[in-house]
Amino acid sequence: MTKPTSKSKRAHIISHTHWDREWYLPYEKHHMRLVQLVDALLDQLDQGPDFKSFYLDGQTIIIDDYLQVRPEQKERLEKHIRDGRIVIGPWYILQDAFLTSGEANVRNMQVGHRDAKRYGTPSKIGYFPDTFGLVGQTPQLMLQSGIDNVFFGRGVKPTGFNNMVSDDGYESSFSELMWEGPDGSKVLGVLFANWYSNGNEVPVDEASARKFWETKLADAEKYASTNELLYMNGCDHQPIQKDLPEAIRMAEQLYPDIEFVHSNFPDYLSALKASAVQELSVVKGELRSQRTDGWGTLVNTASARVYLKQMNQLGQAMLEKVAEPLASYAHLLGHPYPHDQFTYAWKTLMQNHPHDSICGCSVDEVHREMVTRFDKSRHVAEALIEDSTSQIAAAVDTSTFERYGDEARPVVVFNTSGWERSGVVQIELDAARLYFREGFSLEDMAAQMNAIDLSGRILVDEKGNPVPCTVEDLGLQFGYDLPDDRFRQPYSCRRVRITFEAENVPALGLKTYALVRMDSHAASDSNTLLRGERGMENEYFNVTIADNGSFALTDKRTGRTYKDLGVYENVGDIGNEYMFKQPENEVALTTKDLRAEIRVIEDAPYRASYEIVHHWEIPESADETLDREQRELIYYPHRKAQRSKQMVTLKIRTIVSLSRSGKGIKLETTFNNQAKDHRVRALFPTDLTAAVHHVDSMFEIATRDNTPAPEWQNPSNTQHQQSFVDVSEDQAGLVVANLGLNEYEVLEDGRNTIAVTLLRAVGELGDWGLFPTPEAQCLGEHSFQLEIIPHDGNGATSGAYIEAYQFQIPWTLAQTNVHPGFLTPSNSPFEWQGDGLAFSSLKVNEDSGDLMLRWYNMGSNTTGLKFAASESIPQALEDAYQSNILEEETGKLNASMINESSTALTSKEWALQAGPCEIVTVGLRR
């Protein structure tokens, strides 16, 4: 603990290194340097107490990475951690905030705390040294983690002592401030106003030290609100300064009225709080550097290497929105919850979440390795999903399909979202199998499978009602089982693909269907959603496609028509992986005046789809000036390169679909990119009157201005999104949802057009040197998915946001057998109610075995939450409590009796109030 001092000022020097695991070097090259650094650190600490402590960058993965090479050093490392000389945690990795999900950030904090506790005590430091902007819910997440502070390097611009604050919503008078989240949570914020290297490489010799401290003291005093001055002794991949104790002694000789301390974050915070006399600015909401020139926010990392963002969206959804809920349901039925496998999958995924990784702003080798990690994590999730669905399906009573004979093939549809759901689903199932163990020759098996008559097959629900479907014969296929108690069991089968609309599948639950033979049945549903030559219509919408491939969408509920949706835009990009830069005076190309090829590709009772094809000539690259400017390290805002006169064809294939019960219009866009140095966006004019828009962020629907602040100089005002962006007025609104397309812009074009970036192709990393990245040109095949969701002006209460969230979550289907079971063919383990609440997660606590459920309030008003468990669960859930995000109990919840008319529920129901924008976690004990 830092003691009070009579000296006028105190300089807190904190030793650290900011460790980007991978960036301008591939991971293993940085990894070898990390081993050298930690070796040197341990040697220095062993020499005695003069070198007091070192902050290990707030991420426990550094320990894993080091011990992977130096396992014999574990005890030595652990000793210094327990002695407080190496400070670790609270995170597993230092993640990007805007490109990773809320649940991924929660798992990051949970894993970081758990791993840190194996060695000592996690530091309670909200550490974001180089995060590219911070989400508005950060204060609440910190407080729920037992952290009352945030240290960060980007997001606000301090004006300095006695300067006028240009806007107290976004600027701070000092490097210290109070940061308030949308729920009212407040934490002490400390901005690295002079960066997290302002105390790096402190000189030991007198002349250099005097010059160093003259500058550094003045720089810190310019922004500090107290006489407790912070100096960060380190930088990116910085080796430790072994002679720092000598450098501090020299500084004390030069400035006897200043106390120089080899400090740490807890001591600095204690001294800062004790000495605070100035009134600090209160900064509210997101920290996105709104009041800057707009060039240094690095927002366009949201569109660098979009394929990484798409893989991340799928990987996160598969773990948090599918695998965890299904494993929790299976756990309720008596099956072990695979904690270790989930931790492994999450760690593998989170290794792709640091800003230089998920942001796509590293050398090509880094991002190649990321693709492998994404695959590895997803494969674990898929294996866990398969195990859970088979366990749950085995408990479902499918005996109702016995009446259809031996050829009945039950299918269980799982809805792992938090709301009831309808939608078009698809499964490949085996209509018949012959196992190799049965002794047939391969020729006999093939003959028998090919001879199977698939005619007369229809789909029915658990009540025997026919369900319109499409059955495609996939012919003879090979398959295998992997039993728990036997060698693998290969087989030949006759496989079919079934496509149909699953209706009203319960939230977090399931619904059962079966493919059966019914030779005599009523004619299949011949209804069509097609209207006219190029139209589609369901209960809610009417869609008409124009000659240029754009479409008009009429919301029949509000009478509002949205026109020119789905035009594509193409411009040059002479920037880099960090920032977009359009060539000066370039006029954007669009498909508005380009005639498209349009044809029907699906006409089923449950869905209609059109294919739209554009053959579009665009420049093949930037001109030769860009290569010269890159080699001369010309800062990207000052580049003069233009686009090449040589053209290539970009063939864009768009599928526009409307389902029978669809609350939105789905788009799938594919193309083979053979152009370089350019950007492709999809445009959706709203023609709505609005000065602000709403966007999905981490545990929050953030409100942002359409017009940037006066200080903004960047011609582009692109911003981050997670699941969707929404432009609304009083009686109408338009949501554009996406899968892994994290960059958008609301254009000031008189139409409030929502522009979503599909692809941005560039050829260099950027930042501090020339690092060519030819693979960032993203040549080759790409596919993008969007959903357009009109609503009545309130996305939260109309269900538009629910539809957008469900768009993120893959359906899960499983084939099973006809068998008895204690689960009804349509059921859910939970029911809940809460206006304006978004369901976020369902998992099992590793220590207690309790079920953990999380919601967050999408609005700024308090709302009620009620929830209960199904009577079908073998062991009743008897106790409920409220928790923080670390799954530590914060208060018991009292149960009440449920109205007996609700026979699907137990006799207990719990209720609580969710405050404005509050993140609510509930634990359930058995």
PyMOL commands that set and color helices and strands:
alter all, ss='L'
color gray80, all
select helices_A, chain A and resi 27-46+61-69+71-82+102-117+138-143+206-223+244-254+265-275+299-302+306-332+339-350+355-358+364-395+399-404+436-438+442-450+625-631+636-638+774-777+795-798+800-807
alter helices_A, ss='H'
color red, helices_A
select strands_A, chain A and resi 9-15+54-55+86-87+127-128+149-152+176-180+186-191+228-233+258-262+282-284+409-415+421-435+457-461+466-467+469-481+489-505+509-517+530-531+535-537+541-545+551-555+560-565+567-572+589-590+597-604+607-619+647-659+665-673+678-684+692-697+700-705+719-720+724-728+733-738+743-746+754-761+780-791+812-815+826-827+830-833+837-844+851-857+863-869+879-883+889-893+895-897+908-914+919-925
alter strands_A, ss='S'
color yellow, strands_A
deselect
rebuild
show_as cartoon
